[in-house]
Amino acid sequence: MKYLFFTSIVFLFTAVYAALVLMSDTDPHQYLLLKQILVAVFAIQWLAFVPAFFFKTEKFYDLTGSLTYISIFICSLIVTDSFQDFKIGNLIIATAVLLWAVRLGSFLFLRIISAGKDERFDSIKVSFAQFLMTWTLQGMWVFICSSAALVAISSASGAVVNYLFGIGLAVFIIGWLIEVIADNQKSAFRAIEKNKDRFINQGLWARSRHPNYFGEITLWLGIAIMSVPSFSGMNYLALFSPVFTYLLLNNISGIRLLEARGNKKWGHLEDYQLYLNSTPKLIPKLFR
C-alpha cells in the first residue's frame, strides 16, 4: 500500500511542479503544450508497465525512458513550428537532448540485452506496487529533467540564442563527452575476462568513482543554462532540473545503489578501500 501511496505522491509532485513553473505564463499555447506533455509522459510509462509486469521484465525500462524523451522533443519541435520557421535555438536544444537520449538509450538497451537482466530490479519487478512506482518515477525523471528545455522551446519566440546559451552548449558538450568516455571505458574494462569480478579504477574512473553520473549531471546543467535566456517569472523554477538529476542519481538510484553493491562485493579488499579513500565519489579530481 505504501508504494501505491508513494506513486501517487510522485505524480502529484510532478503535476504541481509543472503548474508552478507555468504559473505566471500568459501564453495559453505554452501552458497547453506542457500540460499535454506531462500527461503523455506518464501515460507512456504506465502503458509500458503493463507488459513489463506481465512478463516480469525490466529489459525495456531504460529504452522506454529514452524513447519518451525522443518523442516529446520531436513533437515539441513540430508543434512550435521550429522546423518550418527554423528556430535555431529550439533545434539546437532539442538536438542536444536527442543526441543524449539516442546514445544512452541504445547503450543501456544493448547492455541489458547482453547481461540478461538488471540486478536492481530482481526484487522490484515481481511486486505490482513497487514496479509501478519505479515506472512512475521514470515519468517524473523525464518530465522534470526536460522541463527547462521544454519551457524554452515552447516560449513565444523560441529559445533565445545569446552568450549564455553558448556557455550552456559548451557545458552540455563537456558533460556528454565525459559520460560517453566513462561508459565506453567501463564497457571495455568489463569485456576483458579477467576483469569480470574486479572494480574499475582506470581512465576517468581513476579520477571519480562515478564519472558517468558526473557527466550526466553536467550535461543537464548545460541544457538548463541554454534555456535560461528564454525564462520569465516562475519559469526559473525549471532550474530545478539539474538539481533533481543530482538528487536522483546521488540519493535514489545510481550512486547510492552502486556504492552499496561495491562495498558488499569488494569492501573487504585493501585495494578497494584505498580506492574509496583516494578517489572522489562524484566530482573528478584534476590531479592524480
C-alpha positions in Angstrom: 0.0 0.0 0.0 2.8 2.4 0.8 4.3 2.0 -2.7 0.9 2.9 -4.3 0.8 6.0 -2.0 4.3 7.0 -3.0 3.4 6.5 -6.6 0.5 9.0 -6.2 2.8 11.5 -4.4 5.4 11.2 -7.3 2.7 12.1 -9.9 1.1 14.8 -7.8 4.5 16.4 -7.1 5.4 16.5 -10.8 2.0 18.0 -11.7 2.3 20.7 -9.0 5.9 21.4 -10.2 4.6 21.8 -13.7 1.8 24.2 -12.6 4.3 26.3 -10.6 6.8 26.6 -13.4 4.0 27.9 -15.7 2.1 29.9 -13.0 3.0 33.3 -14.4 2.9 32.3 -18.0 0.4 34.2 -20.1 0.9 32.1 -23.3 -2.0 29.6 -23.4 -0.3 27.6 -26.2 2.8 27.0 -24.0 0.6 26.0 -21.0 -1.4 23.6 -23.1 1.7 22.0 -24.7 3.4 21.5 -21.3 0.2 20.0 -19.8 -0.2 17.6 -22.8 3.5 16.6 -22.5 3.0 15.9 -18.7 0.1 13.6 -19.4 1.8 11.9 -22.3 5.0 11.2 -20.3 3.2 9.4 -17.6 0.8 7.6 -20.0 3.7 6.2 -21.9 5.3 4.8 -18.7 2.1 3.3 -17.4 1.2 1.7 -20.7 4.7 0.2 -20.9 4.4 -1.0 -17.4 1.6 -3.4 -18.2 3.5 -5.8 -20.5 6.6 -5.3 -18.4 4.9 -6.5 -15.2 3.0 -9.3 -17.1 6.3 -10.7 -18.4 8.3 -9.7 -15.3 10.9 -8.0 -17.3 12.9 -4.8 -17.0 14.6 -5.1 -20.4 12.6 -2.2 -21.9 12.6 0.1 -19.0 15.6 2.3 -19.9 14.7 2.1 -23.6 11.2 3.4 -22.9 12.6 6.3 -21.0 14.8 7.3 -23.9 12.0 6.9 -26.4 9.8 9.1 -24.3 12.5 11.9 -24.4 12.8 11.4 -28.2 9.0 11.5 -28.7 8.2 14.6 -26.6 11.1 16.7 -28.1 10.3 15.8 -31.7 6.6 16.6 -31.0 7.6 19.9 -29.4 9.6 20.9 -32.4 6.7 20.1 -34.7 4.0 21.9 -32.6 6.1 25.0 -32.2 6.9 25.2 -36.0 10.6 25.0 -35.2 11.4 23.3 -38.5 9.2 25.5 -40.6 10.4 28.7 -39.0 13.9 27.4 -38.5 14.0 28.4 -34.8 17.7 27.7 -34.3 17.7 27.8 -30.5 14.9 25.2 -30.4 16.7 23.0 -32.9 20.0 23.1 -31.0 18.5 22.3 -27.6 16.3 19.5 -29.0 19.2 18.1 -30.9 21.3 18.0 -27.8 18.7 16.1 -25.9 18.0 13.8 -28.8 21.8 13.1 -29.1 21.9 12.2 -25.4 18.8 10.1 -25.5 19.6 8.1 -28.5 23.2 7.4 -27.3 22.3 6.5 -23.7 19.1 4.6 -24.6 20.8 2.4 -27.1 23.8 1.9 -24.8 21.6 0.8 -21.8 19.4 -1.4 -24.0 22.3 -3.3 -25.6 23.9 -3.6 -22.1 20.9 -5.3 -20.6 20.3 -7.5 -23.6 23.9 -8.7 -23.2 23.7 -9.1 -19.4 20.2 -10.7 -19.5 18.9 -8.6 -16.6 19.4 -5.6 -14.3 20.0 -6.8 -10.7 18.4 -3.6 -9.3 15.0 -5.0 -10.5 15.3 -8.5 -9.1 13.0 -7.9 -6.1 11.1 -5.0 -7.7 9.7 -6.5 -10.9 7.7 -9.2 -9.0 5.8 -6.6 -7.0 3.0 -4.7 -8.8 3.1 -1.7 -6.5 6.9 -1.4 -6.4 7.3 -1.9 -10.2 4.6 0.6 -10.9 6.3 3.1 -8.6 9.5 2.6 -10.5 7.9 3.3 -13.8 6.2 6.4 -12.3 9.5 7.6 -11.0 10.8 7.4 -14.6 7.9 9.6 -15.7 8.9 12.1 -13.1 12.5 11.9 -14.2 11.7 12.5 -17.8 9.4 15.5 -17.2 11.4 17.3 -14.6 14.7 16.8 -16.4 13.1 18.1 -19.7 11.2 21.0 -18.1 13.9 23.7 -18.6 14.3 22.8 -22.3 10.6 22.4 -22.9 9.9 25.8 -21.4 12.5 27.4 -23.7 11.3 25.6 -26.8 7.6 26.4 -26.1 8.2 30.1 -25.4 6.5 32.5 -27.8 9.8 33.4 -29.6 11.5 30.1 -29.1 14.8 29.5 -27.3 16.9 32.7 -27.2 20.4 32.3 -28.5 23.0 34.5 -26.8 26.3 34.2 -24.9 24.6 32.4 -22.0 23.1 29.9 -24.5 26.6 29.4 -25.9 28.1 28.7 -22.4 25.3 26.2 -21.8 26.0 24.4 -25.0 29.7 24.1 -24.1 28.8 22.7 -20.7 26.5 20.2 -22.3 29.2 19.1 -24.8 31.7 18.6 -21.9 29.2 16.6 -19.8 28.1 14.5 -22.7 31.7 13.6 -23.7 32.6 12.7 -20.1 29.5 10.4 -19.9 30.3 8.7 -23.3 34.0 8.3 -22.5 33.3 6.9 -19.0 30.7 4.4 -20.3 33.0 3.2 -23.1 35.9 2.8 -20.7 33.8 0.7 -18.3 32.4 -1.4 -21.2 36.0 -2.1 -22.5 37.1 -2.9 -18.9 34.3 -5.4 -18.4 34.9 -7.0 -21.8 38.2 -8.4 -20.6 37.5 -11.8 -18.9 40.0 -11.3 -16.1 38.2 -8.1 -15.1 34.8 -9.7 -14.7 34.8 -9.5 -10.9 37.1 -6.5 -10.5 36.3 -2.9 -9.9 37.4 -0.3 -12.4 40.0 2.3 -11.4 41.3 3.3 -14.7 40.8 6.2 -17.0 38.2 8.7 -15.8 37.3 6.1 -13.1 40.7 6.8 -11.5 39.5 10.4 -11.0 35.9 9.8 -9.9 34.1 6.7 -8.7 31.1 7.7 -10.9 32.4 9.9 -13.8 29.4 8.8 -16.0 27.0 10.3 -13.5 29.1 13.4 -13.2 28.8 13.8 -16.9 25.0 13.2 -16.8 24.5 15.9 -14.2 26.8 18.3 -16.1 25.0 17.9 -19.4 21.6 18.6 -17.8 23.2 21.7 -16.2 24.2 22.7 -19.7 20.7 22.2 -21.0 19.3 24.4 -18.2 21.8 27.2 -18.8 20.9 27.1 -22.5 17.3 27.5 -21.6 17.6 30.4 -19.1 17.6 33.3 -21.6 14.1 32.3 -22.5 12.8 32.3 -18.9 10.5 34.8 -17.3 8.6 34.8 -14.0 8.1 31.4 -12.4 9.8 29.7 -15.3 13.1 30.0 -13.3 11.8 27.2 -11.1 12.7 24.9 -14.1 16.3 25.3 -13.0 15.4 22.6 -10.5 16.0 20.2 -13.5 19.8 19.6 -12.9 19.3 19.7 -9.2 16.8 17.0 -9.5 19.2 15.0 -11.6 21.8 15.2 -8.9 19.4 14.3 -6.1 18.0 11.3 -8.1 21.4 9.9 -9.1 23.1 10.5 -5.7 20.3 9.6 -3.3 17.8 7.3 -5.0 19.2 5.4 -8.0 22.7 5.2 -9.4 25.4 6.2 -7.0 23.7 5.0 -3.7 22.9 1.6 -5.1 26.3 1.1 -6.8 28.2 2.2 -3.7 26.3 -0.3 -1.6 26.9 -3.1 -4.1 30.6 -2.2 -4.3 31.1 -2.3 -0.6 29.3 -5.6 -0.4 31.4 -7.1 -3.2 34.8 -5.5 -2.6 34.6 -3.9 0.8 37.0 -6.4 2.3 39.7 -5.7 -0.2 42.5 -3.3 0.8 42.9 -2.0 -2.7 39.2 -1.1 -2.8 39.4 0.7 0.5 42.4 2.7 -0.9 40.4 3.5 -4.0 37.5 4.8 -1.9 39.7 6.9 0.3 41.7 8.4 -2.6 39.0 8.9 -5.3 36.1 11.4 -5.1 32.7 9.9 -5.2 31.4 12.3 -8.0 33.4 15.4 -8.9 36.6 14.2 -10.7 39.9 15.2 -9.2 42.1 17.1 -11.6 45.4 15.6 -10.5 46.1 12.0 -9.6 
